[in-house]
Amino acid sequence: MGSREEDLELGAFPEGGPDNHDRKSVKSGRKMSSDIRVNVFNENGGEDTSVVDSAPSKLVGLNPKQFRLRRAVSDVRFKAKLAPVHPDKKDFGTWGTFVLAYQTLGIVFGGLVTSPLYVWPTIQLTNPGETEFLGVMSLIFWTFTLVALVKYGLIVINADDHGEGGTFAVYSILCRNANFGQRIGDPSDFTTAEESKNTVTDSNSAVKLRRFFEDREGAKFFLFVICMLGTGLVIGDGILTPAISVLSAMAGIQSEDPSIQTPVVTWVSAAILVALFLMQRFGTSKIGFLFSPIMLTWLLVTPVIGVYNIAKYYPSIFKAISPHYIIEFFKKNKKDGWIALGGVVLCITGAEASYADLGHFNKRSIQMAFFGIVYPSAMLTYAGESAYCMAHPEDHKNAFFKSVPHSVYWPVFVVATLAAIVASQSLITATFSLIKQCTSLGCFPRVKMVHTNADQEGQVYSPEINYILMVICVAVVLGFQDAVQLGNAFGVAVVGVMFITTILVTMVMILVWKLPLPVALLFLAVFGFIEGVYFTAVLNKVPQGGWVPFAMATIFLAISLCWNYGRRKKYAYEMTHKTSLDCLGSLLSSGGTQRVPGICFFYSDLALGVPPIITHYVKNVRTLHQVLVFTTIRFLPVRTVPNHERIFVGRVGFKGVYRCVACYGYQDVIDCNDRGFRDLAIESLRLYLENEERNEPDPNGNEVRTVSFQQTIADQNVEDVAELNEACKHDAVYVVGKVTVRTNGSTGWLPRLIIDKAYSLLRVICRSAIKELQIPPANYLEVGMLYEI
């Protein structure tokens, strides 16, 4: 058969997301504002993509754009270019940014500014003197400045995925812009028109790096694994941060009254943590306004105490800014100095949260709070502690509370306890955001997600995840019962996720930002060296509790990989067992199949072709609705999809049978519980039918169909429009397949373990599709089917 080509220009990318094996990104096609070009080729068309039925459906969006369709007679193959489908993040103005900056104090920076509570207690020094205290202060200053301020506050924060931050967001940027294929959920390629256009300016190093990952499935999988491992470590932080912060603050009671036993402190800490997790349902905004005054008080009180100690005990403490004190420290302490780094690194706990919580706020507000008050306050507090230790070296194990003047001890203790509770919030909030991204893009089982602020799409809360975090966090507190031991576990999680972020952001610099290779390598060398040195120090603490975050991250990674693998196999089965159009036609024309009035939305993962479950449904139910719409939910690698670009429709090839693709960003909420989705889909179908014209001959011999959005109605579509209007008089029915996936006898033991045990268990305990899609229960029908792979 001759080479035929089908070109389609739409108002937005009609499908995408983790389950899309059907489309691949291409490097050609003109750029249009929120438009794409889809090229469809026959078997001579090049890349190995999925074969579509001989009468492919065409998808039309609501945007009044004209498109041209050259339709192939033979089987075709799809490749697609993704257009930027995201709005700019809302501009809050100067006053709004100040308000957000104020809220960040209670949400984002708790871990960073309360770390003085537990940094000195976790630094192991024997008979410390001036050299040790100046050396440690210099290490704290440069580590905090370079990693927290420069790396995260100035560089990494710019690697946002349309307003979202975190290791998961960086990976999404790479997959969408660099065409890595092993994207979150499934091996689909996504390249925006603008980014595809920019690839011609790639340097040789960028081209080589891009090709390395594009050509090697193992490299793609490795990148996916380290991304999920980093996400797991951040979630581990979300468990350890509340535990160590509250325990460290409550230790102040024993500092003033040694007669109080450790079990009392432990149980009080556990009770405080339970109360904290129970408050999460009120949402980020309300918690931020409640917690921000507490943290603002902390940020004002602690530097005042720091200045007092500096003036009283060691006014020249700021000479520690000179890096040569670090050299002197290691010269004198050698291995003991290296071991001490495991405690020093805790000064940057919470730095990753300032990036992971980006979706709850914006860059300007986070930077405003960081540079304006967080950084100077933290530095003065550490300097004050170091100055006090100069005069009282025996108290360095409890430097913060010992350095507080006795006259204000109890008020400061109350503020410290409240601040420790606030400090727990940053990683809890980040955990909700990361889980939301993972579930939306197919890397984690479905859980309930509640948007707690209509103005900020990134502010989410998950009841299930919240209570799981609470149980594990309380268990950690009761198990360790000591902030120093928790510090051993905490340091491993902190450094591990930072090192992974450094690797991913370096790749973003080369492949996305198009920076010169020496600049990207300088970033990797500087921060990779710093974090690498710290990582070697914290590995020494793995037997002492450092295994805990690794275990948490490994469990999260195992769940993600099993879920991801199971979904891929399920989708692959559907792709290879699609119902042919001939078979569908036979089912529709069969005398035993009754057509009933109304419209039925049949949900399927397949955006092209007919899912196998439809055959199973018709053979058992023996009825089909007057209008049947195969509906596919697609999560695009963007933050949100505008409502006017959400729905795309097309024919499947038979009377009353249509295709609908609903596009969502990973921060969007699917809601079929009202008439909004139904009405939008029906309006898209009506607009499509009313503006579809007759086929016209192509000068080159191809069959050409030109569709122009005008007010003319083709004669053959009048009946279809009337049928659709008649179907709309009845309530819609939503059919969702409940598939059981099992392995056959020839499958190896590892796939059997993953599919038959792990994946099956996850499908049982995860949130059901009816709750995820928010389908009206009265209009919901579930159809079961067995897939043997």
N, C-alpha and C positions, 0 to 999 in steps of 0.2 A: 504494500500500500504506500502511496505517496506520503511525503511528510506534510502533515497539516499542523496548523498552529492556531491557538485560540488566545486572543488578547482580551483582557477584561480590566476596566478601570472602575474602581468603586470609591465611595466616599470614605471608607476606612477598611482596615484589614478585617475580613469577615470571619476569620478563624485563626486559632493559634493556641498557645498554652501547652501544657505538659503532655497531653494525649495526642498531639497532632503529628502523626507520621505521614500525613497526606501531602504536606507542602514543605518546600525547601526554599531557602532564600536564594535570590539571584543577584547578580551584580550589574544588571542592566535595567533600563527603563527610566523615563524622565521623572523627575521629582515634581510632585504636585502638593499643594497645601492640603494636608490630611487626606491625600489620595494614595492609591497603590496601583501597580500594574501586576497582573497575574498572567504568566505565560504558561500555556498548557501544550505539551509536546507529545507526539506519538512515541512508539518504541525506539525510534531513531533519535530521540531528543536528548540523549546524554545521560544525566545522572540517574542513579538507581532510586527511584521514588515509587510510591505506591500506585498501582494501576487502578484507574477509575472506570466505572461502567461506560459502555459505548454511547449512552445518552446522558452525558454529565449534566448535573444540575447547575444552574447559574444563580449567583447570589446577588441580590440587589439591596442596597441600603436606602435609608430614608432621604439622604442628601440628594438634592436635585442636580445630579451630575449626569452627563451623557456618556454612555459607554458603547463600545463596538465589540462584537462577538463573531469571530470566525470559528465556526463549529466543525470539529473533526468528525468524520464518519467512523473512523476506527477507534480502538481503545487509545486513551490518552494518558499522559503523565503530568502531574501538577508540580509546579515550582512557584514560590510566591515571595514577594518582597513586602516586608512589614513597614508601614509608615508610622511616624510618630503619632501616637494616639493618646496623648495625655495633655491635660491642661496645666498651665503653670500653677505652682503652689500659690495659694491665696496671699495677697499682699495685705498685711495687717496694719500697715502704716507705722509711724513712729511711736505713737502711744500704745497701739496694740502690741508692738514688738517689746516695749518696756514691760507690759503686763505679762507677756510670755516669758521674758527674761526673769521676771519675779517668780513666776511659777516654776521655772527650771530649777530654782534653788531648792524647792521641795521635792523635785522628782529626779533630776539628772545628776546633781553633784554631791549627793549625800555621801557616797563612798569615798570620793576624793578628799572631802574636807573633814571627815571624821576619822580618817586613817591615823592621825596623831594619837588616837586612843590606843592603838595596838602595834604601831611600828616599833617603838623602842622596846616594848616587852618581848617582841619576837626576835630582836637582834642579839645574837649570842656573843658576848664579849667577856673576857676574863681580865679582871683588874684594869678596867679602862682608864685612860688618862686623857690629857689634852689632845694628843695626837689622834686618838680614837674618836673623840667627840667632834673634833674639827673635820676629820676624814669622813665620818658618817654624815655630818651636816652637808659637806660638799657633795657627797654621793646623792643625798636626798635632793639637794638643790638642782644639780645637773640632770638627774633622772627625771624629776618632775618637770623641769623646764623643757628638756628635749623631747621626752615621750608624750607627756600630757599636753603641754602647751603647743609645741611646734608640730609634732607628728599629728596628734588628734585635733587640736584646736585650729590649726592652720592648713594642714594638708589633707588628712584622711577625711575630714568632714565634707570636703568638696566631692568626694566619690559617693554621692548620693544617687539612689535610684528613684528619680522623680520625687524627692523628698524623704525617702526611706533610707535608713542607715543600717549598718551591721554587716557581718561577713556574708550573710545570705544575699543581701542587696548587692554587694560587690560582685558576687558570683553571677547574679542575674544580669548585671551590667556587662560582664565579660561574655556571657552567652548570647546576649542580644546584639552586642556591637561587634564581637569578634567571631561570631558564627562557629562556636565550638561544638555545636550539635548535641553534646551530652548535657543538655540543658536540664533544669530542674524538672523532674518528672519523667520525661521521655526524650529521645534523641531527635529533637526538632531544631531546625536552624532558624534564627530570627535576625534579620538585618534591616534596620530602618533605611529609608530611601536616602536620608541625609548622610547617615553613617556609611552606607554603601558607596555613595558618591565620594566620600572622603578617603576611602580605602586606596584610591589611586595615588595618594600622597604618602602612603606608608613608606617608612624607611626599610632598608634591606633587613635589618634586625627584626622589625615588626612583622614583615612578611614571613620570615623564617619561623618566628615564634608562632604566628597564626597557623602556618601550614603544619607545624609540628603537632599542634593539638587537633587540627582538622583531620589529619591523616592517620592519627593513632587513637584507636578506641580506648586503649589502656591509659593514655595520657588524659583523655577526657574523664574517664572513670576516676582516676587518681585525684584530679582537680575537684570532682564532685565529692569525693570522700573527705578530703581535707576541709572543704567548705562545711560539710555537715558535722565534721569533728569540731571545727571552730564554733559552730552554732551550739553544739552540745556542751562545749566548755563555757560558753556564755551562760547557758542555762544552769550549768554547775555553779557559776558565779552567783546566779540568782538564788541558789539555795544556801551557799556559804556566806554571802554578804550579810544577810539578816542575822545569821547565827553568830558570826564573829563580832559584828557591830554591837549587838545587844549584850552579849556576854562580856565584852570589853567594858562597856559602860556600867554594867551592873557590878563589875569587879571593884568599882569605886567604893561600894559599901564596905567591902572587906578592907580596903585601904584605910578607911577611917575607923572601922570597928572590926578588928581581926577575929573577934569572937563569933562572928556570923560564919556559919559553915558553908562549904561549897555547894552541897545539895540544895540549900535554900536559894542561893543565887541562881542555880541551874533551873529550878522549877519556876522561879519568878520570871526568868528570861523566856522560858517556854510559854508561859501565860501571856507575856507581852507579844510574842511572835504570833500566837493564835489570834489575838485581838487585831494585830496588824493585817493579817491575811483576810480576816473577816471584813475589814474596811475596804478591800479592793473593789467590791461591787459598786461602790459609789463613783468610781471613775477617776481618771487622771486629773481632770480639771478641778473637781471638788477637793480631791486629796491634795492637789498642788496648792490651792488657796489655804487649806487647813495647815499644811506642813511648812509652807514657805515662811511664815512669820517665825516659826521655830528655828529654821535653818538660818534665816537672816540674823536672828539673835545670836546664834552660835558663831556666825561669821564675823560678828562685831565684838563679841565677848572674848573669844580665844585670841585674836591678835592683840587686844588690849592687855591680856594676861601675858602674852608673849613679849610685848614691849616692856612691861613691868619687870619681867625676869631678865631681859637683856640689859636694861638700865641698872638693875640691882646687882647682877652676878657677873656678867661678861659683856660689856658694851662693844667689844671688838669682834663679836661673833661673826659679823658679816665678812670678815676676811676669809671665811671658809668658802666664799665664792670662787676663790682661786683654785684651779684644778690640781695644783701641786700638792695640796693636802690629801688628795686621793692617792697620789703616788706614795707619799710618806706613810699613809695608812697601810697600804699593801706591803711596803718594804718592811714595816715593823711586824705586821700580823700574819703575813703570808697566807697559809691555808686557812687560818682562823678568820682572816679578812674576807676570803672567798666565801666561807660558810656564812658569814654575817650578811652577805648579799641577799640571802634567802629571806631576811627580815626587811632589809632596805627596800626591796621591790614592792612591798605592800604599800609604799607611799603613793603608788600610781593605781591602786585599786579603784575601780570606778571610771577610769579613763575610757575604757571601751564602752561603758554605758553612755557616756556623753555623745558617742557616735551611734550606738544602737537605738537610743531614744530619740533620734533625730525626727522620726515620723510624728512624734507627739508634739513637736514644736517646729522651729525652723533654724537655719544656720545663724542668722543675725542674732536671734534671741540667745542662743547658746553661747556664741562668741562674746556677746555683750556682757553676760553674767560672768563668764570665765575670766576674761581679761579685766573686767571692772572691779570685781570683788573676790572671786574664788581664789585666783592665783595669789594676789598679795596677802590675803588672809591666811592661806595655808603656809606660805613661806614665813610669815611672822610667827605663826604658831610653832612651826618646827624650830625656828631660830630660838624662840623662847625656851623650848624644852631643852635644846642643846646648851644654852647658857646656864640654865639651872643645873644640868648634869655636871658642868664644869666645877661647880661649887659642891655638889652632892653626888659624886660618882656612884655611891652605894645605892642610890635611888633610881638608877637608869632603867631598871626593870618595870618601874611604875612611874615613868617620868611625867606623864600628863597630870595625873591627880596629885602627885607629890609637889608639882610646881604651882598648883593653885593656892593662893593665899588662904590661910585658915578662915579669915573673916568672911569670905565669900564662897567657901567650899561647898556647902549644901545647895545654894542656888545654882552654882556651876554644875554640880552633880545632876540636878534635875534637868538643866538644859542639855547636858551631855547625854543623859538617858533618852530624852526626847529626840535629840539629834541623831542618835544611833538608830532609833526607830525610823526616822526619816531616811537615813542612809540606806536602809534596806529597800526602800521604794524603787530606787533607780534600776536595779537589776531585775526586780519583779516586773516592772513595767516593760523593760526590754525583752523579757521572756515572753510576755503576751504578744508583743509585736513579731518576734521571731517565729513563734508557733503559728501565728496567723499567716505569715508569708509561706511557711512550710506546708501548711494544709492547703492553702489556695493553689499552690503550684505542684501539688501531688507528691510531696516528700514526707508526709506525715499523715496518720489516720485523722479522719474528720473529728473535730471537737466543736463545741458550741462557742461562738464568738459574739460578743455583745459590743456594739459601738456605743460608747458612753458620752460622746460629744458630737452633735450634728455639725458643728463648724470645723472640727478637726477629725478627718477621716481616719487618721492613724491611731486615735485613742481607742483602744479595744481592751476587753476583759473577757477571760475565759474561766467560767466557774470550775470546770473539771481540772484544768491545769493549775488553777489557784489552790485547790484543795490538795492536789498531789504535791505541789511545792510545800504547802503547809505541813503535811505529814512528814515528808522527808526532812524538812528543815528542823522540826521539833525533834525528830529522831537523831539528827546530827548533834544538836545541842545536848540532848540527854546522853548521847554516846561519848562525846569528847569531854564535855563539862569544863573545858579550859580553853581560853582564847589563844594561848600560845600553841597548843596542839592543833587547833583549828587553823592557825596561821600557816602551819606546815602544809596543810591541804590547800589553803587559799592561794598561796604563791604559785603553785603549779598551774592552777586554772588561769590565773592572771597572765602569766608569761606565755602560756601555750596559745591562748586566743590572740594575743598581741602579735606573736610571731606569724601566725597564719594570716592575720590582717595585713602585715607588712608584705608578705609574698603576693597576696592577691592585689593589693594596691599598686605594687610595682608593675604587675602585668597590665593594670588599668592605665598606668602612666604611658606604657609603650604602645598598647593596642588601641586605646580609646582617646586619651588626651594627646597622643602623637608627640610626646616629649622626646627630645634627643636621648638616645640610649645612655650616654654618660650621666645624664641627670637622674634617670631611673635607677641606674646602678649605684649612684651615690646615695640615693635614698635607701636602697636595699642594704648597701654596705654599712652605713651609719647605724640605722635602726636594727638591722639584722645582727650586727655585732653586739650592740647593747643588749638586745633581748636574748641573743644566744648565750652571752656570758651569764646573764641572770638565770637562764633556763638550766645551765649546767649546775648552778648553785642550788636551785630548787629541786632538781632531780635527786640531790642528796637527801631530801626529806620525804621521798616517796614511801619508804618503809614506815615513816613516823606519821603517816596520815595523808601524804601526798597522793596516795593511790585513789582516794575518794573521788576527786573530780575526774580522774581518768576513767574510773568505773562508771560514773554518771554519763560522761560523754560517750563511752563505748556502748552503753545501753541505748542511748538516744540514736547513735549511729546505726546500731543493729536494727532497731525498729524502723528507721528511715529506709535502710537498704532493703529490708524484707518487704515493706509496703511498696516501695518503688519497683522492686523486681516482680512482685505479684501483679501489680497494675500493668506493667509492660507485657507480661505474658498473657494476661486477659485481653489486652488490646490487640496483641499480635494474633490471638486466636480469632477475634472478631474480624480482623483484616483479611485473614485467609479463609474465613467461612462466611463471607458476606453473601446475602441472598441476591441472586442475579435478578436483573430487571425482567427477564423472561419468566422466572419463577414468581416474582411479585405480580406480574401481569396475570399469570395463571391463577394465583390466589384471589386476585381482585375479580376476575371474570368467572370464577368457579360458581356454579349454581348453589353450592353448599355454603357459600360465604354471604351472609346477609349484611347489607349496608343500612345503618341506623342513623337517624338525624343527629346532628351535633358536630362538634369539633373535638378531636383527640390530639393532645400533644404527647408524642411518644419519645421519651428521653433515651438517648443513646450517646456513647462516646464517639461514634463514627460521624465525622462531619461530611464524608462522602461515601456513597454506597449505602446499601440497605443492611441493617444489622441482622444477624442470624436469628435473634430472638423474635423477630416479627413473624417468621414462619412458624415458630413454636406457638406463638400467641394465636395466630389465625387458625391453626389446625386444632387447637384446644377450645378456643372461645367461639369460633365460627362466625364472628361478627366483626365488622369494621365500621367506624363512624363515617358519616357523609364526607367529612373533610379530615384528612390525616396529615399531621405535621410532624416529621421527624425533627426533633429538637436536640441540639447539642450545645452544651455549656462550654465555653472556651475562656480560660484565664490567660490573658495576654501578659507578656513580661513588662507591663507598665503598671503604674500605681492605681490609676482609675480610668475608666472609659466614659466619655460623655454620653448622656442618655440618648442623644440624637444619632449617635454612631453605634448603638448597642446591638440592634437587631438587623440581620440580613437574611433574606429569603430567596427561594427559587423553586422551580419545578423539579420533580423527580422523574417525570416522564409519563405519568398517567393522570387521568382526570381526578381531581380532588386530592392529589397526593403532593405534598410540598416539603421543602427542606427549610429549617430555621436554625440559624447559628446565633446564639446570644453571647456577646463578648463582655467580659468583666476584667477589671484590673484586680490585682491581688489584695487591694484594700476595699474593693466594692463588696456590697452585701447582696446576695441573691435573695429575692423575695417574690415568690409566686403566690403569696397568700392574699393578695388583693388583685383587682382587675387591671392594675397598671401594666404588668408583663403581658397578660392576655390581650389587652387592648392594643398595646404597642405592636405585638406580633401580628395581630389581625390587620391593623392599619398598614403595616409593611406589606402584607400579602395583597391587600386591596390596591394599594398604590402600584405594586408590581403588575398586577393583572390589568389595571386600567391603562397602563402606559406601555404594554407590550404590543409591538407591531408585527406584521407578517414578515416572513423571511424574504430577503431580497438577494438577487444574484450578485456574486462577487466577480469583478472583471478577471480575476486570476483563476476562476473556476471553483473556488471554495464557496461553501454555503455561508452567507453572511447574515447575521441578524443584528440590526441596529435598533437600540431602544432609546428613545428620547422622551423625557418626562414632559409631555404635553397633555392637553385636555382631551385628546382623541382616544376613543376606546375601540380596539379592534373587535370586529364582529364576533370572532370565535371566542372572545373572552367575556362577552356579555353574560353568557350562561354561567361561566365560572364565578363571576362576581356575584351574580344572583344566588348561586349555590352557597357561596361563602357568607353572604348576608343572611340567608336562611339558617345556616348552621349556627350563626352567632346568636340566634334567638334562644338557643339551648345552653345549659351550663357546659363549660368545657370539662373534659376528662383528662387527667394526667396519668400516663402509664409509665412506670419505672420498672426496669428489669432487676430482679434480685438473682444474681448469678452466683452459683457455687463453682469454684475452680478446684479441680483435682488433677493430680498427675496420673498418667497411664502407667502400665506395667514396665515400659521400657525406659522410664526416667531414672536418672541416677539418684543416689541417696541424698545428696545435698539439695537438689531442687525439690525432692519430695519433702524434706524437712522444712524447707522455706515455705513451699506452697501449701502442703497438707496440714502443717502444724502452725507455723508462725503467722503466715498471711491469713489463714482461715481464722485463727484466734483474733487477730487484729480486726478483721471484718466483723466479727461477732460483737466485740466490745466497743467499736467506734460508733460515732454518731450516725444514725440512719439517714438515708437519702431524703426521706420525707421531711425530716427536721432540717437537713442541710439546705434543701431547696425551698423550704417553707411553703410546701404545697398544701392547699386546703384539704384536710383529712377526708371530708365528705366527697371530694372529687378525685381521690387518689386510688389507683389500682396498681398492685405489685404483682409481677409475673416472674415466676421462678424458672431457672434453666441451669443445666449442668454443662460446664465446659471441661473437657478432658484434654489436657495439654501434654 
